[in-house]
Amino acid sequence: MKMNAYVAGVGMTRFGKHLDVTLKGLAGEAIREALADAGIAGGDLEVAYMGNAAGGVVQGQEMISGQVALREMGIGKIPVINVENACATSSTAFNQACAMISAGAYDIALVCGFEKLFHEDKMRSFAAFDGAVDTENPDGVMGALTTLAAKAGETVDEENAGKTRSVFMDIYSLMTLAHMKKYGTTVEQIAGVTAKNSFHASMNARAQFQTPMSVAEVLAAREIVYPLTLPMCSPIGDGAAAIVVVSERKAKQLGLSKPVRVLSSALVSGFDEEADDLSVGELAATQAYESAGIGPEDLDVIELHDASAPSEIITYEYLGICAKGQGGKLIEDGTTRLGGRLPVNVSGGLLRKGHPIGASGAAQIVELTEQLRGSSNQRQVANARIALAHNGGGMIGTDAAATVVSILRRED
């Protein structure tokens, strides 16, 4: 969808383990920072899109998490829309806020993604991901794993999948093995994604993990399921990120010195694919590019959904920044590293910045807004003008249940 909205303010907590902070406390920290950045008060907000994915499972907070968080700050009366869409939760909230701003329904909207996945009962944390599939499908996840395994020429590890580890790690493993066999992608290239993102995160004070790692260290780490080692898998985490989105009219009134415009945002849901269909991610990217009137060659910086290290390589390909099967080479030649032609996940990505499900999409917009403003210090991408955020979540069949691709541009 073509958009005409502006990011006026952003705020974000550090991602990590926050057992001593409440869910609404994390949201409040990010929201207050975003309001201050935009130069407005809570009473100026006209609507709020509040994204939380796992509060019901982990904290027992269902249905009104947005109202609870905002009421704690003294914000009420305005429409509050609670959004839940797996890992694409706050990307979806951002998409909807921008759509309503672009349609002229509001001048000032708040977007907040907030999540607490750590819990003293680790089984609650583990269970947070179990509902991101069709739980009423008799074949369920095992049916999807069987299909993916057939494509990879492998068998499903029924003893451990979804029991000793998140079932999504088995999904990523089988997708990776298929990619390796078809295109020759190597474990060194996959480990290179984590090494790159760890270098980026080492300069990000808000990242969950800030220690750089070498390719050798990534490969030597504990194996989760071949070929994935622990650092190749995104961690659970707690955190929040908030964005103030405004209309063009309000942006002029606020006198934004370095306005960041939302050109487009595409939200695509999983579907029954035919042989020649684009994947969910490819379709979302295609729609976002067409609506923005640009192509992948115009991008300066990307934040994408690296829930596993090979996911980043595969996403390069369906975002169109390289040909199918060539994603691993972008890691080898440094294209997507800070200082390369097209830096990706300069925040550290989900792998190192962390992945509090409901907050991850909004955090991508925070990072890209700061990049386009030129305020990212050591992590600054030189002359960044056009940015893309990609975020996917859940699983329907053998593809993502929801994917959002949004494109932002610095206005001169």
Residue pairs with C-beta under 8 A, 6 or more apart in sequence:
1 95
1 99
1 102
1 264
1 265
1 266
1 267
1 287
1 291
2 102
2 263
2 264
2 291
2 292
3 98
3 99
3 101
3 102
3 262
3 263
3 264
3 265
3 291
4 101
4 102
4 247
4 248
4 261
4 262
5 97
5 98
5 101
5 102
5 245
5 246
5 247
5 248
5 261
5 262
6 245
6 246
6 247
6 248
6 250
6 251
6 256
6 259
6 260
6 261
6 262
7 243
7 244
7 245
7 246
7 260
7 261
7 262
7 365
7 369
7 408
8 37
8 38
8 39
8 40
8 108
8 244
8 245
8 246
8 250
8 251
8 254
8 256
9 34
9 35
9 36
9 37
9 38
9 39
9 40
9 243
9 244
10 33
10 34
10 37
10 241
10 242
10 243
10 244
10 365
10 366
10 369
10 370
11 29
11 30
11 31
11 32
11 33
11 34
11 35
11 36
11 37
11 241
11 242
11 366
12 30
12 33
12 206
12 239
12 240
12 241
12 242
12 362
12 363
12 366
13 26
13 29
13 30
13 206
13 239
13 240
13 241
14 205
14 206
14 207
14 208
14 239
15 206
15 207
15 208
15 237
15 238
15 239
15 353
15 354
15 355
15 356
15 359
15 363
16 208
16 237
16 238
16 239
16 354
17 118
17 237
17 238
18 26
18 116
18 118
18 238
18 239
19 118
19 119
19 120
19 238
21 116
21 238
22 116
23 52
23 55
23 59
23 61
23 65
23 69
23 114
23 115
23 116
24 65
24 68
24 69
24 72
24 114
25 72
26 114
26 115
26 116
26 238
26 239
26 240
27 50
27 69
27 70
27 112
27 114
27 240
27 242
28 69
28 72
28 73
29 240
30 112
30 114
30 240
30 241
30 242
30 359
31 42
31 69
31 70
31 73
31 110
31 112
31 240
31 242
32 73
33 242
34 110
34 112
34 242
34 243
34 244
35 41
35 42
35 244
37 244
38 244
38 246
38 254
39 254
40 108
40 244
40 254
42 70
42 73
42 74
42 75
43 75
44 108
45 75
45 78
45 108
45 109
45 110
45 244
46 78
46 106
46 107
46 108
46 109
47 78
47 79
47 80
47 81
47 97
47 100
47 105
47 106
47 108
47 109
47 110
48 66
48 70
48 75
48 78
48 79
48 80
48 81
48 109
48 110
48 111
48 112
49 66
49 81
49 83
49 93
49 94
49 96
49 97
49 109
49 110
49 111
49 112
50 65
50 66
50 67
50 69
50 70
50 80
50 81
50 82
50 83
50 93
50 110
50 112
50 114
51 82
51 83
51 84
51 85
51 89
51 90
51 92
51 93
51 111
51 112
51 113
51 114
51 358
51 359
51 361
51 362
52 61
52 65
52 66
52 82
52 83
52 84
52 89
52 113
52 114
52 115
52 358
53 84
53 85
53 86
53 87
53 89
53 115
53 128
53 357
53 358
53 393
54 115
54 116
54 117
54 128
54 357
54 358
55 61
55 62
55 65
55 115
55 116
55 358
56 62
56 63
57 124
57 127
57 128
57 131
58 116
58 117
58 119
58 124
58 125
58 128
59 116
59 119
61 68
63 82
64 82
65 82
65 114
66 80
66 81
66 82
66 112
67 76
67 80
67 82
69 112
69 114
70 76
70 80
81 93
81 96
83 89
83 90
83 92
83 93
83 96
84 358
85 91
85 92
85 393
85 394
85 401
85 402
86 132
86 357
86 393
86 394
86 401
86 402
87 132
87 305
87 307
87 355
87 357
87 360
87 361
87 391
87 392
87 393
87 394
88 267
88 361
88 391
88 392
88 393
88 394
88 400
88 402
88 403
88 404
89 113
89 357
89 358
89 361
89 393
90 111
90 112
90 113
90 241
90 358
90 359
90 360
90 361
90 362
90 363
91 267
91 360
91 361
91 362
91 364
91 365
91 389
91 391
91 404
91 406
92 267
92 361
92 402
92 404
93 111
93 112
93 113
93 361
93 362
94 111
94 243
94 245
94 265
94 361
94 362
94 365
94 404
94 406
95 265
95 266
95 267
95 404
95 406
97 109
97 110
97 111
97 243
97 245
98 245
98 262
98 265
98 406
99 265
100 106
100 109
101 107
101 109
101 245
101 246
101 247
104 247
106 247
107 246
107 247
107 249
107 250
108 244
108 245
108 246
108 247
108 250
109 244
109 245
109 246
110 242
110 243
110 244
110 245
111 242
111 243
111 244
111 245
111 362
111 365
112 240
112 241
112 242
112 243
112 362
113 240
113 241
113 242
113 356
113 358
113 359
113 360
113 361
113 362
113 363
114 239
114 240
114 241
114 356
114 358
114 359
115 237
115 238
115 239
115 240
115 356
115 357
115 358
115 359
116 238
116 356
117 125
117 128
117 236
117 237
117 238
117 356
117 357
118 125
118 236
118 237
118 238
119 125
125 236
126 166
128 236
128 357
129 166
129 167
129 168
130 162
130 167
132 168
132 393
132 394
132 395
132 401
133 140
133 141
133 144
133 167
133 394
133 395
133 396
133 401
134 140
134 396
137 143
139 146
141 161
141 162
141 167
141 171
141 395
142 156
142 158
142 161
144 171
144 395
144 397
144 398
145 156
145 161
145 167
145 170
145 171
145 174
146 156
147 397
147 398
148 171
148 174
148 175
148 178
148 398
149 155
149 156
149 174
151 174
151 178
152 174
152 175
152 177
152 178
152 181
153 177
153 178
153 181
154 174
154 177
156 170
157 170
157 225
160 170
160 225
161 167
161 170
161 225
162 170
165 224
165 225
168 307
168 395
169 224
169 225
169 228
169 233
169 308
170 225
171 395
172 228
172 233
172 307
172 308
172 310
172 311
173 225
173 226
173 227
173 228
175 310
175 311
175 314
176 185
176 190
176 227
176 228
176 308
176 310
177 226
177 227
179 185
179 310
179 313
179 314
179 325
180 186
180 187
180 227
182 325
183 324
183 325
183 326
183 328
184 325
184 328
185 310
185 313
185 325
185 327
185 328
186 328
187 219
187 227
188 215
188 219
189 313
189 328
189 329
189 331
189 332
190 227
190 232
190 309
190 310
190 313
190 328
191 215
191 218
191 219
191 229
191 232
191 309
192 215
192 328
192 331
192 332
193 232
193 306
193 309
193 310
193 312
193 313
193 331
193 351
194 213
194 218
194 231
194 232
194 309
194 351
194 352
195 212
195 213
195 214
195 215
195 217
195 218
196 331
196 336
196 337
196 345
197 306
197 312
197 345
197 348
197 349
197 351
197 352
197 353
198 209
198 211
198 212
198 213
198 231
198 348
198 351
198 352
199 212
199 337
199 338
200 337
200 338
200 345
200 346
200 347
200 348
200 349
200 352
200 379
201 207
201 208
201 209
201 210
201 212
201 347
201 348
201 349
201 352
201 353
202 210
202 211
202 212
203 377
203 378
203 379
204 210
204 347
204 348
204 353
204 379
206 347
206 353
207 347
207 348
207 352
207 353
207 354
208 235
208 237
208 239
208 352
208 353
208 354
209 235
209 348
209 352
209 353
209 354
210 352
213 231
217 231
218 229
218 231
218 232
218 309
219 229
220 229
221 229
221 230
221 231
222 229
222 230
223 229
223 230
224 230
224 232
224 233
227 310
228 308
228 309
228 310
231 309
231 351
232 308
232 309
232 310
232 351
233 307
233 308
233 309
233 351
234 306
234 307
234 308
234 349
234 350
234 351
234 354
234 355
235 354
235 355
236 355
236 356
237 354
237 355
237 356
238 356
239 354
239 356
239 359
239 363
240 356
240 359
240 362
241 359
241 362
241 363
241 365
241 366
242 362
242 366
243 362
243 365
243 366
243 369
245 262
246 254
251 259
258 372
258 373
258 374
258 410
259 410
259 411
260 368
260 369
260 372
260 373
260 408
260 409
260 410
260 411
261 408
261 409
261 410
261 411
262 406
262 407
262 408
263 291
263 292
263 293
263 294
263 407
263 408
263 409
264 287
264 288
264 289
264 291
264 292
264 406
264 407
265 288
265 404
265 405
265 406
265 407
266 283
266 284
266 285
266 287
266 288
266 291
266 404
266 405
266 406
267 284
267 402
267 403
267 404
268 280
268 283
268 284
268 287
268 402
268 403
268 404
269 280
269 396
269 401
269 402
270 280
270 394
270 395
270 396
270 397
270 399
270 400
270 401
270 402
271 277
271 280
271 396
272 397
273 279
273 397
273 399
277 283
278 286
278 318
279 318
279 399
280 392
280 399
280 400
280 402
280 403
281 315
281 318
281 319
281 390
281 392
281 400
281 403
281 405
282 318
283 403
284 390
284 403
284 404
284 405
285 296
285 318
285 319
285 320
285 390
285 405
287 405
288 388
288 405
288 406
288 407
289 295
289 296
289 320
289 407
291 407
292 407
292 409
294 386
294 407
295 320
296 319
296 320
296 321
298 386
299 321
299 342
299 386
299 387
299 388
300 342
300 381
300 383
300 384
300 385
300 386
300 387
301 342
301 343
301 344
301 346
301 368
301 371
301 381
301 384
301 387
301 388
302 319
302 321
302 336
302 342
302 343
302 344
302 345
302 387
302 388
302 389
302 390
303 344
303 345
303 346
303 347
303 349
303 364
303 367
303 368
303 387
303 388
303 389
303 390
304 312
304 315
304 319
304 344
304 345
304 349
304 364
304 388
304 389
304 390
304 391
305 311
305 315
305 350
305 360
305 390
305 391
305 392
305 393
306 312
306 315
306 345
306 349
306 350
306 351
307 350
307 355
308 351
309 351
312 327
312 344
312 345
312 349
312 351
313 327
313 328
313 330
313 331
314 327
315 327
315 390
316 322
316 326
316 327
316 330
316 336
316 344
317 323
317 324
317 325
317 326
317 327
319 388
319 390
319 405
321 330
321 342
322 329
322 330
330 336
333 340
334 340
335 341
335 342
336 342
336 343
336 344
336 345
337 343
338 346
338 379
338 381
343 381
345 351
345 353
346 367
346 371
346 376
346 379
346 381
347 353
347 363
347 364
347 367
347 379
350 360
353 363
357 393
360 391
361 389
361 391
361 404
364 389
364 390
364 391
365 389
365 406
365 408
367 376
368 387
368 388
368 389
368 408
369 408
370 376
371 379
371 380
371 381
371 384
371 387
372 384
372 385
372 387
372 408
372 409
372 410
373 410
374 380
374 384
384 410
385 409
385 410
386 407
386 408
386 409
386 410
387 407
387 408
387 409
388 405
388 406
388 407
388 408
389 404
389 405
389 406
389 407
389 408
390 403
390 404
390 405
391 403
391 404
392 400
392 402
392 403
392 404
393 400
393 401
393 402
393 403
394 400
394 401
394 402
395 401
